[in-house]
Amino acid sequence: YPFGVIPRYLLTWITTEVVLTRSRQIELGSSLAAFLRTIGMNTSGASGRRAMDQLQRLAVANLHIEDTRQDTHGQRVRGENFNVASSYDLWFGEQDPQQPALLPSTITLSERFYEETMRAPVKLDPRVLKVLAGSPMRVDMYTWMAFRTRDLRKASVVSWKQLAEQFGAEYKQPRQFKEAFKRNLREVAYFFPLGSFTVLDNGIKLNAKRSSALRSKTEGTQSA
């Protein structure tokens, strides 16, 4: 299975390439060093090995998306399975970042993944991803917040139980997850307009969008 922040970098890079090229087949480029720089990693041999290992893991991953909703009539559970890639051709070479060791490495995305990417892409700031790189949870929270608050016109409350089901697989106790989420949220909140959310006893309230401005610790403007 893919794990850590590297697959998150890779998914961001893949979806960006899809939107820019409008093609299911993604090329990694002519050199490992250039590819590593593109996804925001240093160009050491160890980084190259980790990136290519995680790229292969991602290429064979199967995603399961489940939606559970409760109403007066009972509970409804809907789900879907799909692969990230339908095929891949990865050249590992000698893993020397100074040599053109990738050759024509490619990943062809599954039709379903491609369609979903093109249907609703979310703009992320690569500089923010780099700042949050020390924590997979913070990267996930930033991505989730960017998606949920992008076109929000009505306040929405997400319960701690719902949040734990999305973010808290490694926590045995709800209290531990809640503390970790609130701690990481303080870091992520810096990159969103004031008033974007409110922490409640029963969860997180996402407030209607007030401003498109992004507060950033980094210089420059937001990039796609």
Secondary structure, 3 states (H helix, E strand, C coil): CCCCCHHHHHHHHHHHHHHHHCCCEEECCCCHHHHHHHCCCCCCHHHHHHHHHHHHHHHCCEEEEEEEEEECCEEEEEEEEEECEEEEECCCCCCCCCCCCCCCCEEEECHHHHHHHHHCCCCCCHHHHHHCCCCHHHHHHHHHHHHHHCCCCCCEEEEHHHHHHHHCCCCCCHHHHHHHHHHHHHHHHHHCCCCCEEEECCEEEECCCCCCCCCCCCCCCCCC
